[in-house]
Amino acid sequence: MGKVRTEIWKNVGIVRVERDERGKFIRWWKVTGRESSGKMVAVYGYVWEDGRIVSKRYEFTGSGRDLYWAVMLAHEMPPKGRFVTVSAREFVRHPWEYARLGGFSHDWIGKPEVES
Amino acid sequence: MTGLGNQRLSRSKPVLGISCSTAVKLDFDGVSFKTVKYWALRTMRWFRLGGFVILKSSEGNYHVVFNRRVTWKRNVKIMSWVAIESQLPKLKDYVLMQCIKGCSTLRVSRKGDKPSPRIVYRYGKQDGEIRNFLLKRRQIWRILRRMENGEDLS
């Protein structure tokens, strides 16, 4: 494999171009989007549900403003399911599809302490 | 407050962490820094992981993140190898939990009295998964700071 670098071509846009050691063209391909690091933001804790303590978690993909709002909403609303993996944008647009709303029984709780 | 036998429940904020399947992450609980460093170095050399960073989450508790990007299959292999070789029961529990979830998670925010994990040691390359991890961590910190200040982004 030769050297690969990013170039901007007229009428094509951002492309990755591969050339050998002498600079001879080998191939090119279009860059369709920013490469993701694959890291998700996990929001997790405990919830009081059906008479017992259950651990629940969100996992959000995405970044920026969507992620900020998703975390803001997740702080107030635990998920319906035990493990919810969703894009931050989708969660912000339709939070009621993934989260439980209202009441103490639908709040995050601290890790239970045993009174001695 | 809701009573549950001899347990006391109270409202609390959830914990924020970073979750992914491509970075090898380990959670050492109740061990010395020397032990953590030994196992991090040994794992890095055995599996050629390039470098690592050690974060102190609280007294006697450490997180380790390695630099090389791996598949989830290899990630499980590495985590399980360390758990078996080190004979640390809490690390075994951590690995089993990550296997159930299908990805590994490390805490970034505060958790009760415990502060946010902070970097205490770096070794080798830091330009791969460690860089991505630290960037995401900074992003989460920014979100938490904005939430504490009550900023509105709209």
Interface residues (C-beta under 8 A of the other chain):
Chain A: S37 G38 K39 M40 V41 A42 V43 Y44 G45 Y46 W48 I53 E59 S63 R65 L67 Y68 W69 V71 M72 A74 H75 P78 F83 F104 D107 W108 I109 G110 K111 P112 E113 V114 E115 S116
Chain B: T2 L4 N6 Q7 R8 L9 S10 R11 S12 K13 P14 V15 L16 G17 I18 S19 C20 S21 T22 A23 K101 C103 T105 G112 N132 F133 L135 K136 Q139 I140 I143 R146 M147 L153
